[in-house]
Each structure stands twice: as structure tokens, then as C-alpha cells.
Amino acid sequence: MSRVTVNDATLHYDDRGPTDGTPVVLVHGHPFNRTLWAPQAEALATAGYRVVTPDLRGYGDSGVTPGKVFLSDFADDLAALADHLGIESAVIGGVSMGGQIAMDFRRRYPRRVRALVLSDTSADAETDEGKAFRNSLADRLLAEGMDGYAKEVIDKMLASYNVTALPGVAAQVLGMMRATDPRGAAAALRGRAERPDYNDTLAAVDVPTLIVVGADDAYTPVATAEAMHRLVPHATLSVIERAGHLPGAEQPQRFNQVLLDFLRTEVPAR
């Protein structure tokens, strides 16, 4: 694990694989940390890719910025981290909120994106109902902490049947959620509530794009992934069976194969 201070935030990150390999930056969602991508980081590094997995500000071991952190702030942090690592352009991937950060990165830094990997995410702006919910949840996390929330959403983060079928994965996901600083989670929730619409961003994408979704995702279902695919008709769409909102954790072998096949086929070697 390494760390760097960018934009007044201290970020912790892992940088694995050969430094001359094609760089792949993987962005976790809320309320997780970089270890969510451990199966993918290992597989990609073994295959010769340079894999960077940061803890977003407010999550994992990174510093906390209380108040409100916008998706654009996270995207700017990624750009600064890439600068620090000497990475001019990379494959940018993310799951859930991380996918929205990847889209925001593409919107702000289009020439730095060699390809997009969007897992279990949505391009739509937040609804008024969603804004109220996220701000209310932020208040609750600050008042109560993460434990109750983690217990409530575990069977939506994973497909409900995987909570019992994959106890090790469920324990890992619960552990990440419980370990998140409520101030960081709340700040991200408030910023995400004001996220822009990324549909135009997606429609303009001209780089290779992989859209992945768990077949039983309760938050961003297959229909949402299909709608994104219609915006990017040249994209590859893959549905991961026996998985919910976190297919990279629930079905890592299948997810890794889809990811590696996409990179080898669609992304020229550096």
C-alpha cells in the first residue's frame, strides 16, 4: 500500500503489476474500499496489466473530507493520482458509485480514458426522491454509524441468496461497510445526490466500453445496463449469472474472464 496527498486529501492505493503494463484504474463504490477489487487486481496483474486500486477520499485508509464531496472531486483525485504515477491514460473502471465516477472522469478528462469498464451503475441524474433519501441517509449515518445500515443492505449489495451461499464474501462486504468512516460516507452521499446526468457523456463515448451487471442486481438491474448499452452501441454488455450488485466479488472468476477477454480483444497493448 502507498499513499499520496492530492487536492488536500491523503489517498491510499495499491499499484500492482508491471509498471510498463497497460494501466487499469479500478474505482470502488459506496461504502467500500480498494480491497473490493482484490480478485480483479490479482488476475490483471498476473496477466501483465498495471492495476491501480485507490481508496477514495473518505473511504478505507484514505483521509476524510467532511461535508460534501462531489463525484467530480473524486474524478479530480483520480487524475491527480494518475499524474503522480506518471500515467497519461488508462482503462478506467468502476462499480456502482465508482462507475459514476468513471463516467465523470470521462466527462472531465476524455483524452485520458483508453477504455471504460462500468459495472452495476447508472448514467441517470438523481431524482428528487433520491436526493432526499441520500441526504436523509447521510444524516442517519452520522448519527448512528454504519452497522445498522450495513445489516439492512447486505442482501441488496449481494444477491440475497449469496448472503448465505457465500458467507466469506458476505463477511468481507459487511466488514468494509462497517469500517467506513460515517463522515466520509455521508459526504459522498450528499455529493452523489447532486450528480449530473451522464447519458450525453455515454452517448459520446468512442473508446472501448464494457458494461457489466449482475443478473440479480437489486439496485441497478439488467434493464439499466441495457439502457446504457443502447447509448453506447459498440459497447460490450455482459450479464453475470448468480450475482447481485457486486459481481466482481460474488462471481470473481466469471467477472475476471469477462474483463480479461474485453481488455485483450478491445484495448491495444501499451
C-alpha positions as CSV (number, residue, x, y, z in Angstrom):
1,M,0.0,0.0,0.0
2,S,1.2,3.5,-0.9
3,R,-0.1,7.0,-0.2
4,V,0.0,10.4,-1.7
5,T,-1.6,13.7,-0.9
6,V,-3.6,15.2,-3.8
7,N,-6.1,18.1,-3.7
8,D,-5.8,18.4,0.1
9,A,-6.6,14.7,0.6
10,T,-4.4,11.8,1.5
11,L,-5.2,8.8,-0.7
12,H,-4.0,5.3,0.0
13,Y,-3.7,3.0,-3.0
14,D,-2.3,-0.2,-4.3
15,D,-0.2,-0.3,-7.5
16,R,0.3,-3.8,-8.8
17,G,1.7,-5.5,-11.8
18,P,4.5,-4.3,-14.2
19,T,4.9,-0.6,-14.5
20,D,5.1,-0.9,-18.2
21,G,1.8,-2.8,-18.5
22,T,-1.4,-1.3,-19.8
23,P,-2.7,0.7,-16.8
24,V,-6.1,-0.1,-15.4
25,V,-7.6,2.0,-12.6
26,L,-10.4,0.4,-10.7
27,V,-12.7,2.5,-8.5
28,H,-14.8,1.0,-5.7
29,G,-18.3,2.0,-4.8
30,H,-20.0,3.2,-1.7
31,P,-19.4,2.3,1.1
32,F,-16.4,0.1,0.3
33,N,-12.7,0.4,-0.2
34,R,-10.0,-0.8,-2.6
35,T,-10.0,-4.3,-1.3
36,L,-13.3,-4.9,-3.1
37,W,-11.2,-5.2,-6.3
38,A,-8.7,-7.7,-4.8
39,P,-9.7,-10.6,-7.1
40,Q,-9.5,-8.4,-10.2
41,A,-6.2,-6.8,-9.2
42,E,-4.6,-10.2,-8.7
43,A,-5.9,-11.6,-12.0
44,L,-5.0,-8.5,-14.0
45,A,-1.5,-8.1,-12.5
46,T,-0.8,-11.7,-13.2
47,A,-1.9,-11.1,-16.8
48,G,0.6,-8.3,-17.2
49,Y,-1.5,-5.2,-16.5
50,R,-0.6,-2.4,-14.2
51,V,-3.5,-2.2,-11.8
52,V,-4.2,0.8,-9.6
53,T,-6.8,0.5,-6.9
54,P,-7.3,3.6,-4.7
55,D,-9.3,4.2,-1.6
56,L,-11.4,7.1,-2.4
57,R,-11.2,10.1,-0.1
58,G,-13.4,9.3,2.9
59,Y,-13.1,5.5,2.4
60,G,-10.7,2.8,3.5
61,D,-7.4,4.2,4.7
62,S,-7.7,7.5,2.9
63,G,-8.3,10.8,4.6
64,V,-11.8,12.1,5.3
65,T,-13.3,15.3,3.9
66,P,-16.4,16.1,5.9
67,G,-19.4,17.9,4.5
68,K,-20.0,17.2,0.8
69,V,-17.7,15.5,-1.8
70,F,-18.9,15.6,-5.4
71,L,-18.3,12.8,-8.0
72,S,-16.2,15.4,-9.8
73,D,-14.0,15.7,-6.7
74,F,-13.3,12.0,-6.8
75,A,-12.6,12.2,-10.6
76,D,-10.1,15.0,-10.0
77,D,-8.4,12.9,-7.3
78,L,-8.0,10.1,-9.8
79,A,-6.5,12.4,-12.3
80,A,-4.0,13.8,-9.7
81,L,-3.2,10.2,-8.6
82,A,-2.5,9.3,-12.3
83,D,-0.3,12.3,-12.6
84,H,1.7,11.2,-9.5
85,L,2.1,7.7,-11.0
86,G,3.1,9.0,-14.4
87,I,0.0,7.5,-16.1
88,E,-1.1,9.6,-19.1
89,S,-4.1,7.5,-20.0
90,A,-5.7,4.3,-18.6
91,V,-8.6,1.9,-18.7
92,I,-10.9,3.5,-16.1
93,G,-13.4,1.1,-14.4
94,G,-15.8,1.4,-11.5
95,V,-18.7,-0.3,-9.8
96,S,-21.9,1.4,-8.7
97,M,-20.8,4.9,-7.4
98,G,-17.3,4.0,-8.8
99,G,-18.9,3.6,-12.3
100,Q,-20.4,7.1,-12.0
101,I,-17.0,8.4,-11.0
102,A,-15.6,6.7,-14.1
103,M,-18.2,8.4,-16.2
104,D,-17.4,11.7,-14.6
105,F,-13.7,11.1,-15.3
106,R,-14.5,10.5,-18.9
107,R,-16.6,13.7,-19.0
108,R,-13.8,15.8,-17.5
109,Y,-10.7,14.0,-18.9
110,P,-11.8,12.3,-22.1
111,R,-8.3,12.0,-23.6
112,R,-7.0,10.2,-20.5
113,V,-9.5,7.3,-20.9
114,R,-8.3,4.4,-23.1
115,A,-11.4,2.3,-22.3
116,L,-14.3,2.3,-19.8
117,V,-15.5,-0.6,-17.6
118,L,-18.9,0.2,-16.0
119,S,-20.2,-2.4,-13.5
120,D,-23.6,-2.2,-11.9
121,T,-24.1,1.5,-12.3
122,S,-26.4,4.1,-13.8
123,A,-26.0,7.1,-16.0
124,D,-29.1,9.0,-14.8
125,A,-29.1,12.1,-12.7
126,E,-30.5,11.7,-9.2
127,T,-34.3,12.1,-8.8
128,D,-35.8,14.5,-6.3
129,E,-36.8,11.4,-4.2
130,G,-33.3,10.1,-4.5
131,K,-31.8,13.3,-3.3
132,A,-34.0,13.4,-0.3
133,F,-33.1,9.8,0.5
134,R,-29.4,10.2,0.2
135,N,-29.3,13.3,2.4
136,S,-31.5,11.6,5.0
137,L,-29.2,8.6,4.9
138,A,-26.2,10.8,5.4
139,D,-27.8,12.3,8.5
140,R,-28.6,8.8,9.8
141,L,-25.0,7.5,9.3
142,L,-23.6,10.5,11.1
143,A,-26.0,9.9,14.0
144,E,-25.9,6.1,14.2
145,G,-22.8,4.9,12.5
146,M,-22.5,2.2,9.8
147,D,-23.5,-1.0,11.5
148,G,-27.3,-0.8,11.2
149,Y,-27.2,0.4,7.6
150,A,-24.7,-2.4,6.7
151,K,-27.1,-5.1,8.1
152,E,-30.0,-3.6,6.2
153,V,-28.4,-3.5,2.8
154,I,-26.2,-6.6,2.7
155,D,-28.9,-8.6,0.9
156,K,-29.1,-5.9,-1.8
157,M,-25.3,-5.4,-2.1
158,L,-25.1,-9.1,-2.8
159,A,-27.8,-11.2,-4.3
160,S,-29.9,-12.3,-1.4
161,Y,-29.1,-16.0,-1.9
162,N,-25.4,-15.2,-1.9
163,V,-25.5,-13.8,1.7
164,T,-25.8,-17.4,2.9
165,A,-24.3,-19.2,-0.1
166,L,-21.1,-17.1,0.1
167,P,-20.5,-16.4,3.8
168,G,-16.9,-15.3,3.3
169,V,-17.9,-12.8,0.7
170,A,-20.8,-11.5,2.8
171,A,-18.4,-11.1,5.8
172,Q,-15.9,-9.2,3.7
173,V,-18.6,-6.9,2.3
174,L,-20.1,-6.3,5.8
175,G,-16.6,-5.6,7.1
176,M,-15.9,-3.0,4.5
177,M,-19.2,-1.2,5.2
178,R,-18.8,-1.3,8.9
179,A,-15.2,0.0,8.7
180,T,-16.1,3.1,6.6
181,D,-15.9,6.4,8.4
182,P,-19.5,7.7,8.6
183,R,-18.3,11.2,7.8
184,G,-16.8,10.1,4.5
185,A,-19.8,8.1,3.6
186,A,-22.1,11.0,4.4
187,A,-20.1,13.5,2.4
188,A,-20.1,11.2,-0.7
189,L,-23.9,10.6,-0.3
190,R,-24.5,14.4,-0.3
191,G,-22.3,14.9,-3.3
192,R,-23.8,12.0,-5.2
193,A,-27.3,13.3,-4.6
194,E,-26.3,16.2,-6.9
195,R,-24.7,14.2,-9.6
196,P,-25.3,15.3,-13.2
197,D,-26.8,13.2,-16.0
198,Y,-24.2,11.1,-17.7
199,N,-26.3,10.0,-20.6
200,D,-24.8,12.5,-23.0
201,T,-21.4,11.6,-21.8
202,L,-22.0,8.0,-22.6
203,A,-23.6,8.7,-26.0
204,A,-20.3,10.5,-27.0
205,V,-18.0,7.7,-25.9
206,D,-15.8,6.5,-28.7
207,V,-13.4,4.3,-26.7
208,P,-13.9,0.6,-26.0
209,T,-16.5,0.1,-23.3
210,L,-17.5,-2.9,-21.2
211,I,-20.8,-2.8,-19.3
212,V,-21.2,-5.5,-16.7
213,V,-24.2,-6.2,-14.4
214,G,-25.2,-9.0,-12.0
215,A,-28.2,-10.8,-13.2
216,D,-30.0,-10.3,-9.9
217,D,-28.8,-6.7,-9.1
218,A,-31.4,-5.1,-6.9
219,Y,-30.1,-1.6,-7.2
220,T,-29.1,-1.2,-10.9
221,P,-30.9,-4.1,-12.7
222,V,-30.2,-5.6,-16.1
223,A,-32.6,-3.2,-17.7
224,T,-30.5,-0.3,-16.6
225,A,-27.4,-1.8,-18.1
226,E,-29.3,-2.5,-21.3
227,A,-30.3,1.2,-21.4
228,M,-26.7,2.2,-21.1
229,H,-25.7,-0.3,-23.8
230,R,-28.2,1.4,-26.2
231,L,-26.4,4.6,-25.7
232,V,-23.1,3.0,-26.5
233,P,-24.0,0.5,-29.2
234,H,-20.4,-0.5,-29.8
235,A,-20.0,-1.5,-26.1
236,T,-19.8,-5.0,-24.8
237,L,-22.6,-6.0,-22.4
238,S,-22.1,-8.9,-20.1
239,V,-24.6,-10.2,-17.6
240,I,-23.1,-12.2,-14.7
241,E,-25.3,-15.0,-13.5
242,R,-25.7,-15.8,-9.8
243,A,-24.7,-12.3,-8.8
244,G,-26.2,-9.1,-7.5
245,H,-24.8,-5.6,-7.2
246,L,-21.2,-6.7,-6.7
247,P,-20.5,-9.4,-9.3
248,G,-16.7,-8.9,-9.1
249,A,-16.9,-10.2,-5.5
250,E,-19.7,-12.7,-5.9
251,Q,-18.5,-14.4,-9.1
252,P,-14.9,-13.3,-9.4
253,Q,-13.8,-15.9,-11.8
254,R,-16.6,-15.2,-14.3
255,F,-16.1,-11.4,-13.9
256,N,-12.4,-11.7,-14.4
257,Q,-12.8,-13.7,-17.5
258,V,-15.2,-11.2,-19.0
259,L,-12.8,-8.3,-18.1
260,L,-9.7,-10.0,-19.4
261,D,-11.4,-11.0,-22.6
262,F,-12.6,-7.5,-23.1
263,L,-9.1,-6.0,-22.5
264,R,-7.3,-8.5,-24.7
265,T,-9.8,-8.0,-27.5
266,E,-10.6,-4.3,-27.4
267,V,-7.7,-2.5,-25.8
268,P,-4.4,-2.4,-27.7
269,A,-1.3,-3.2,-25.6
270,R,0.6,-0.2,-24.5
